[in-house]
Structures are given as C-alpha cells and as structure tokens.
Amino acid sequence: MSNKRIYLSLSEGSGFEQEYIQNALMSNWITSGGPYVDQFENKLQDYFDNGSYVAALNSGTSAIHLALVLLGVESGDEVICQSMTFSASANPILYQNAIPVFVDSEPETWNICPQNLEDAIKDRIQKGKKPKAIIAVHLYGMPYKVDEIHSVADRYGIPIIEDSAEALGSSYKQKKCGTFGSLGILSFNGNKIITTSSGGVIISNSKEIKEKAIFFATQSKDPVTHYQHSEIGYNYRMSNICAGIGLGQIKVLEDNIKSRRENHFFYREIFKEIKKAALFDNFNDDFFSNYWLNTILLETKEDREILRLAFDESNIECRPLWKPMHLQPIFEKYPYYGSNVAETLFEKGLCLPSGSNLTNEDKTRIKKVIFNFFK
C-alpha cells in the first residue's frame, strides 16, 4: 500500500482545462477580464437559475471586500461577523477601517447564533452604533439557519453578506446557498469544490449591482476616452486564464459534490459505532451540505491532538477547526457576543481528509488510523 501524502482538500484537474488555457494563450487573452470571464459568469448564473447576477473576481476575499464597499461600509462603521470562520471573512472589515463585532455559533449548524446575533444588534444600537452589515458563513458547507438569521436581520433592516466560500452546491430548503443574502460570495481557491486556481465571485439579484462590482474591480475607470477616476477602484477582476480553468472545472461540479458527499457517508459508517467522537452532520432535511470538509468532535482537546498526530504519522493531513476570530490576536480587542460554543468547537474539533479525489486506498488508510485510535 502506498504511503503518499493524503491531503485535507486537494484540487483536481477535470481534464477539460487545458483546451481553454491553450485557446486563451493562442488568442492573447491573458489579462484580467475577457471572453472566458463572461462565459464563466454566465455558467454560474445559469447554475443558480433564480435571477442571480455574478461578477467574477480574483479571490473570495476580494468579493467580501467589494460587498462591503457596495453596501457603503466606511471608516468607523460596525460590521457583525460570525466568529467561527476563516480570517478572510473578517479581514476585509479592517480594509475599510470599519469595526468588526463578533458573534458566537450555535451548536446545531456551528454557524452564527440567531439569539446572540439579536443580542449584539440590540446592544450596539443601545450604544449608539447600528451595525451596517452582517457577514454570515455557511461553515464547511453547512448552511446557517437561514430563516432565523434573516428574520433577525430584516427586523433591524441590516443587509447580510452571505459568505458561501465553502458552500457551492449546498442548499437550504432546496434553494442554493449564495442566493439568500443581499450579496453572496463564492471562493474558487485551490482547496474548494471547484477551483480557478484563485478566484471568487459576488452574487446579487441586480444587473446594476453586478456592473457596479465590475466597475470597482477594474479600477473604477470613468466612461470617458482618457483615464479618469472619480471613485476608489481595485484590481480585483478575474483573469481570462483563471476563468478558462473555471469553465473546465464547472463541467465536473456535480461529480465533485457527489464525491464529497460520498466521503461523508464513508465517515458516517465509521463513526456510527464510535461513542467517543461525533461526526458533524445535517441538522435536519432542510439543510443540504456539500460536506466540503468532514469534521468530528472528540471528547477533549488532548484526544483531538493525539488523533491529529496519529494521522500525521501515517502521512495523512488533518487540521483543527478554524480558530474563532474573537480569539485571534489581531481581533481579540473587538466586541464579542456569545458564550463558548465556537471556542469549544475549536478545542475539540478536527477536519478530516475530504478531497473529491480520495481513492479507496486512501479511505482504507484513513479508516485504519481511526480504528487503531479508538479500539
């Protein structure tokens, strides 16, 4: 049996990318924007199929930043952000010199807690600072409690940026993630369901918003013959070559989602008989997760670390869950609302290999480590 490295979530070529890349090189479309960018946007708009408009950018982080810009977030404004997430969800708040306000998770979806969210909003309003936006995340592909979260946001008139970086292919009540918020974002980083090597998109329900996003992403060039700029702009547009990779990858999107979910069923069979670990699973049938990453909770932080090291000794990559933002040195001075749900998840949680290209041999090696640990 091979001892090659098994990675947490490794990108995989579809076999269709080379033709697009070669055509882009042959046609000299090797810059930002271009015909493949337009085609990629159209493919995604067809995929979401509910009047969505997509603007393709160079990263998911850029997409969150432009979403804040589009919502008018400025210096001194407050933006509520789910604490249990990757730092790319929160960093763009500081790009705008705005103030992040972090909110704890709830234990069923591990996403932003509706009650803590409302507590945060009420307290910030009482302190004289109504939040300008909410960043809610579909963590590891699991949809957040859409009805409850949007009910709170609507009650106070606060727009939601829906961070679906990890949730392409996930849905809530049969509606695709990325289409619930005032603005949605996706990431096509190399570890995602499909990749453009690097890239992301903003999703909106307005052609005008899409055009404004592209305007900002291409240095905010005024529509005159010379170079004139009346607003701050950014170099955020996706490149034609990256979009070509995306066109090749989108052909296997459904296959990749199926593979990720099959990985989950593989882990479900393993952990159904193990009492000392719990596999993170759908809360109920309203939630359809792509299971971008499969994760477990162990009884103690020590157990989590011993198991992680056991995997590492077998040349298998596993990682702790995201360290909550309110515990990060760069963010620990900012307001936080909640208890210790996110902190406990971080201490006891472990991400397991979940790539679309896991082989049967890979799964046998993974299974052996788990059974040896818990026997």
C-alpha positions as CSV (number, residue, x, y, z in Angstrom):
1,M,0.0,0.0,0.0
2,S,1.3,3.5,-1.0
3,N,2.3,6.0,1.7
4,K,1.7,9.0,-0.5
5,R,0.5,12.1,1.3
6,I,-3.3,12.3,1.7
7,Y,-4.2,16.0,1.8
8,L,-7.2,17.6,3.5
9,S,-8.7,19.0,0.4
10,L,-6.6,19.0,-2.7
11,S,-7.6,20.5,-6.1
12,E,-8.0,18.1,-9.0
13,G,-8.0,18.8,-12.7
14,S,-11.1,17.8,-14.7
15,G,-9.2,17.2,-17.9
16,F,-11.1,20.0,-19.7
17,E,-9.0,22.9,-18.5
18,Q,-6.1,22.6,-21.0
19,E,-8.1,23.4,-24.1
20,Y,-9.4,26.6,-22.5
21,I,-6.0,27.7,-21.3
22,Q,-4.4,26.9,-24.7
23,N,-7.1,28.9,-26.5
24,A,-6.6,31.9,-24.2
25,L,-2.9,31.8,-24.9
26,M,-3.3,31.5,-28.6
27,S,-5.8,34.4,-28.7
28,N,-3.6,36.6,-26.5
29,W,-6.4,37.0,-23.9
30,I,-4.0,36.6,-21.0
31,T,-5.1,39.5,-18.9
32,S,-7.9,40.3,-16.5
33,G,-11.4,40.1,-18.0
34,G,-12.1,38.6,-21.4
35,P,-14.5,36.2,-23.1
36,Y,-13.9,33.3,-20.7
37,V,-14.7,35.5,-17.8
38,D,-18.0,36.4,-19.4
39,Q,-18.8,32.8,-20.1
40,F,-17.9,31.7,-16.6
41,E,-20.2,34.3,-15.1
42,N,-23.0,33.1,-17.4
43,K,-22.5,29.4,-16.5
44,L,-22.7,30.3,-12.8
45,Q,-25.8,32.5,-13.4
46,D,-27.4,29.5,-15.2
47,Y,-26.4,27.3,-12.3
48,F,-28.1,29.5,-9.7
49,D,-31.1,29.9,-12.0
50,N,-33.1,32.4,-10.0
51,G,-32.4,35.8,-11.5
52,S,-28.9,35.9,-10.0
53,Y,-26.1,38.1,-11.4
54,V,-22.5,37.1,-11.0
55,A,-19.3,39.2,-11.1
56,A,-16.1,37.2,-11.3
57,L,-13.2,38.4,-9.2
58,N,-9.6,37.3,-8.3
59,S,-10.5,35.9,-4.9
60,G,-13.3,35.3,-2.4
61,T,-11.6,37.8,-0.1
62,S,-11.9,40.4,-2.8
63,A,-15.6,39.5,-3.1
64,I,-16.2,40.2,0.6
65,H,-14.3,43.4,0.4
66,L,-16.3,44.7,-2.6
67,A,-19.5,43.5,-1.0
68,L,-18.7,45.8,2.0
69,V,-17.9,48.6,-0.5
70,L,-21.1,48.1,-2.4
71,L,-23.1,48.3,0.9
72,G,-21.5,51.6,1.8
73,V,-19.4,50.4,4.7
74,E,-17.0,53.1,5.7
75,S,-14.4,54.0,8.4
76,G,-15.9,53.7,11.8
77,D,-18.9,51.6,10.8
78,E,-19.6,48.4,12.6
79,V,-20.0,45.1,10.8
80,I,-21.2,41.9,12.6
81,C,-19.2,38.8,11.6
82,Q,-19.5,35.1,12.6
83,S,-16.6,34.4,14.8
84,M,-16.3,30.7,13.8
85,T,-14.8,31.2,10.3
86,F,-11.6,31.7,8.4
87,S,-9.9,35.1,8.7
88,A,-10.8,36.0,5.1
89,S,-14.4,36.6,6.3
90,A,-13.3,39.3,8.7
91,N,-10.1,40.9,7.3
92,P,-12.0,43.0,4.7
93,I,-13.8,44.7,7.5
94,L,-10.5,46.2,8.6
95,Y,-9.6,47.0,5.0
96,Q,-12.5,49.5,5.2
97,N,-11.3,50.8,8.6
98,A,-14.6,49.5,10.0
99,I,-15.1,47.8,13.3
100,P,-15.8,44.0,13.5
101,V,-18.3,42.8,16.0
102,F,-18.0,39.0,16.5
103,V,-20.9,36.6,17.3
104,D,-20.8,33.1,18.7
105,S,-22.1,30.0,16.9
106,E,-25.0,27.8,17.8
107,P,-24.3,24.0,18.3
108,E,-26.6,22.6,15.6
109,T,-25.1,24.1,12.4
110,W,-22.0,25.6,14.1
111,N,-22.9,28.9,12.4
112,I,-23.9,32.3,13.7
113,C,-26.4,32.0,16.5
114,P,-29.7,33.9,15.9
115,Q,-30.2,34.8,19.6
116,N,-26.6,36.1,20.1
117,L,-26.9,38.0,16.8
118,E,-30.0,39.8,18.0
119,D,-28.4,40.5,21.4
120,A,-25.4,42.0,19.6
121,I,-27.6,44.2,17.4
122,K,-29.6,45.5,20.3
123,D,-26.6,46.2,22.4
124,R,-24.8,48.0,19.5
125,I,-27.9,50.1,18.8
126,Q,-28.1,50.9,22.5
127,K,-24.5,52.1,22.4
128,G,-25.4,54.4,19.5
129,K,-23.9,52.4,16.6
130,K,-26.3,50.3,14.5
131,P,-24.3,47.7,12.5
132,K,-24.0,48.4,8.8
133,A,-23.9,44.8,7.7
134,I,-23.8,41.2,8.8
135,I,-21.4,38.6,7.5
136,A,-22.9,35.1,7.9
137,V,-21.0,32.0,6.9
138,H,-22.0,28.5,5.7
139,L,-19.3,26.8,7.7
140,Y,-17.6,23.8,6.0
141,G,-20.5,23.8,3.5
142,M,-23.3,23.6,6.2
143,P,-26.0,26.2,5.6
144,Y,-26.6,28.6,8.5
145,K,-30.1,28.8,9.9
146,V,-31.3,31.0,7.1
147,D,-34.9,31.7,8.2
148,E,-33.9,32.7,11.8
149,I,-30.9,34.7,10.8
150,H,-32.6,36.6,8.0
151,S,-35.7,37.2,10.3
152,V,-33.4,39.0,12.8
153,A,-31.6,41.0,10.1
154,D,-34.8,42.0,8.4
155,R,-36.3,43.1,11.8
156,Y,-33.5,45.7,12.1
157,G,-33.0,46.5,8.5
158,I,-29.4,45.2,8.2
159,P,-28.2,43.6,5.0
160,I,-26.5,40.2,5.0
161,I,-23.3,39.3,3.1
162,E,-23.7,35.6,2.6
163,D,-20.2,34.0,2.8
164,S,-20.7,30.9,0.7
165,A,-16.9,30.4,0.1
166,E,-17.2,26.8,1.3
167,A,-20.8,26.1,0.2
168,L,-21.0,25.9,-3.6
169,G,-23.5,23.1,-4.1
170,S,-25.1,23.4,-0.6
171,S,-28.7,24.4,-0.3
172,Y,-31.4,25.3,2.3
173,K,-35.0,24.2,1.6
174,Q,-33.8,23.4,-1.9
175,K,-32.6,26.9,-2.6
176,K,-28.9,27.2,-3.4
177,C,-26.5,28.8,-0.9
178,G,-25.2,32.1,-2.2
179,T,-28.6,33.4,-3.2
180,F,-30.1,34.3,0.2
181,G,-28.1,37.4,1.2
182,S,-28.3,41.0,0.0
183,L,-25.0,39.9,-1.6
184,G,-23.4,36.4,-1.8
185,I,-19.8,35.4,-2.3
186,L,-18.0,32.3,-3.5
187,S,-14.4,31.2,-3.5
188,F,-12.6,29.2,-6.1
189,N,-9.3,28.8,-4.1
190,G,-7.4,25.6,-4.9
191,N,-9.0,23.7,-2.0
192,K,-12.6,24.3,-2.9
193,I,-15.2,22.2,-4.6
194,I,-14.1,23.6,-7.9
195,T,-11.1,25.9,-8.5
196,T,-10.0,28.6,-10.9
197,S,-6.5,28.4,-9.1
198,S,-7.5,31.5,-7.3
199,G,-10.7,33.4,-7.7
200,G,-14.2,34.3,-6.4
201,V,-17.5,35.9,-7.3
202,I,-20.1,38.3,-6.0
203,I,-23.7,37.2,-6.4
204,S,-26.5,39.7,-6.5
205,N,-30.1,39.9,-7.7
206,S,-29.4,43.1,-9.7
207,K,-27.7,43.7,-13.0
208,E,-26.8,47.2,-11.8
209,I,-25.0,45.8,-8.7
210,K,-23.1,43.4,-10.9
211,E,-22.0,46.2,-13.2
212,K,-21.0,48.4,-10.2
213,A,-19.0,45.5,-8.8
214,I,-17.1,45.1,-12.1
215,F,-16.6,48.9,-12.2
216,F,-14.9,48.9,-8.8
217,A,-13.0,45.7,-9.7
218,T,-11.4,47.3,-12.7
219,Q,-10.0,50.4,-11.0
220,S,-13.3,52.4,-11.2
221,K,-12.5,53.9,-14.6
222,D,-15.0,56.5,-15.6
223,P,-16.6,56.0,-19.0
224,V,-14.5,58.5,-20.9
225,T,-11.8,58.1,-23.5
226,H,-8.9,59.1,-21.2
227,Y,-8.1,57.5,-17.8
228,Q,-10.3,59.3,-15.2
229,H,-11.2,58.1,-11.8
230,S,-13.9,59.6,-9.6
231,E,-14.1,56.8,-7.0
232,I,-11.5,54.5,-5.4
233,G,-11.0,51.4,-7.5
234,Y,-9.4,48.0,-7.1
235,N,-7.6,45.5,-9.3
236,Y,-9.9,42.6,-8.5
237,R,-11.2,41.3,-11.8
238,M,-10.7,37.6,-12.6
239,S,-8.2,36.8,-15.3
240,N,-9.3,35.2,-18.6
241,I,-7.0,32.2,-18.0
242,C,-8.4,31.6,-14.5
243,A,-11.9,31.8,-15.9
244,G,-10.9,29.2,-18.5
245,I,-9.8,26.9,-15.7
246,G,-13.2,27.5,-14.1
247,L,-15.0,26.6,-17.4
248,G,-13.2,23.3,-17.4
249,Q,-13.9,22.7,-13.7
250,I,-17.6,23.6,-13.8
251,K,-18.1,20.6,-16.0
252,V,-17.4,18.3,-13.1
253,L,-19.1,20.4,-10.3
254,E,-21.9,17.9,-9.8
255,D,-19.4,15.0,-9.8
256,N,-17.3,16.7,-7.2
257,I,-20.2,17.5,-4.9
258,K,-21.3,13.8,-5.2
259,S,-17.7,12.7,-4.3
260,R,-17.6,15.0,-1.3
261,R,-20.9,13.7,0.0
262,E,-19.8,10.1,-0.6
263,N,-16.8,10.9,1.6
264,H,-19.3,12.0,4.3
265,F,-21.2,8.7,4.0
266,F,-17.9,6.8,4.3
267,Y,-17.2,8.7,7.6
268,R,-20.7,8.2,8.8
269,E,-20.4,4.5,8.6
270,I,-17.1,4.6,10.6
271,F,-18.3,6.9,13.3
272,K,-21.8,5.5,13.9
273,E,-20.3,2.8,16.2
274,I,-17.7,5.1,17.9
275,K,-19.0,6.8,21.0
276,K,-16.1,9.0,21.7
277,A,-16.4,11.1,18.6
278,A,-19.3,12.7,16.8
279,L,-19.4,13.4,13.0
280,F,-20.8,16.8,12.1
281,D,-23.9,16.1,10.1
282,N,-27.1,17.7,8.7
283,F,-29.2,19.3,11.4
284,N,-32.4,18.3,9.6
285,D,-33.6,17.7,6.0
286,D,-33.9,21.4,5.3
287,F,-30.1,21.6,5.2
288,F,-28.2,20.1,2.3
289,S,-24.5,20.3,2.8
290,N,-21.9,19.7,0.1
291,Y,-19.7,18.5,3.0
292,W,-16.7,20.5,1.7
293,L,-14.8,19.3,4.7
294,N,-15.9,16.5,7.0
295,T,-15.3,17.2,10.7
296,I,-15.6,15.5,14.0
297,L,-15.8,16.5,17.7
298,L,-13.8,14.5,20.2
299,E,-14.2,14.4,24.0
300,T,-11.2,16.5,24.8
301,K,-8.6,18.8,23.2
302,E,-6.0,16.3,24.1
303,D,-7.8,13.5,22.2
304,R,-8.1,15.7,19.2
305,E,-4.4,16.5,19.1
306,I,-3.4,12.8,19.7
307,L,-5.6,11.7,16.8
308,R,-4.2,14.5,14.6
309,L,-0.7,13.4,15.3
310,A,-1.6,9.8,14.6
311,F,-2.9,10.8,11.2
312,D,0.3,12.8,10.6
313,E,2.4,9.8,11.4
314,S,0.6,8.0,8.7
315,N,1.3,10.9,6.2
316,I,-2.4,12.0,6.3
317,E,-3.2,15.7,6.7
318,C,-5.8,16.7,9.3
319,R,-6.3,20.1,10.9
320,P,-8.1,21.6,13.9
321,L,-11.3,23.6,13.1
322,W,-11.0,27.3,12.4
323,K,-9.8,29.2,15.5
324,P,-12.6,31.7,16.2
325,M,-11.9,35.3,15.2
326,H,-12.5,36.7,18.7
327,L,-9.6,34.6,20.0
328,Q,-7.2,35.7,17.2
329,P,-4.5,38.2,18.3
330,I,-5.5,40.7,15.5
331,F,-9.2,40.7,16.5
332,E,-9.3,40.0,20.3
333,K,-9.8,43.6,21.2
334,Y,-13.1,43.9,19.3
335,P,-16.6,43.2,20.7
336,Y,-17.8,39.7,21.1
337,Y,-21.3,38.3,21.9
338,G,-22.0,34.8,23.0
339,S,-20.6,32.1,25.3
340,N,-18.0,29.4,24.4
341,V,-19.6,27.4,21.7
342,A,-17.1,28.4,19.0
343,E,-14.2,28.1,21.4
344,T,-15.3,24.5,22.4
345,L,-15.6,23.6,18.7
346,F,-12.1,24.8,18.1
347,E,-10.7,22.9,21.0
348,K,-12.3,19.6,20.3
349,G,-12.9,19.6,16.5
350,L,-10.8,18.0,13.8
351,C,-11.1,18.4,10.0
352,L,-10.7,15.1,8.1
353,P,-9.4,14.5,4.5
354,S,-12.3,15.3,2.2
355,G,-11.0,15.9,-1.3
356,S,-13.1,14.9,-4.3
357,N,-10.2,12.6,-5.4
358,L,-10.0,10.4,-2.3
359,T,-9.3,6.8,-3.6
360,N,-10.5,3.6,-2.0
361,E,-6.8,3.0,-0.9
362,D,-6.8,6.4,0.7
363,K,-10.0,5.6,2.6
364,T,-8.6,2.3,3.8
365,R,-5.6,4.1,5.2
366,I,-7.8,6.7,6.9
367,K,-10.1,4.0,8.3
368,K,-7.1,2.1,9.8
369,V,-5.8,5.1,11.7
370,I,-9.3,5.8,13.1
371,F,-9.9,2.2,14.2
372,N,-6.4,1.9,15.7
373,F,-7.0,5.1,17.7
374,F,-10.4,4.2,19.1
375,K,-10.1,0.4,19.5
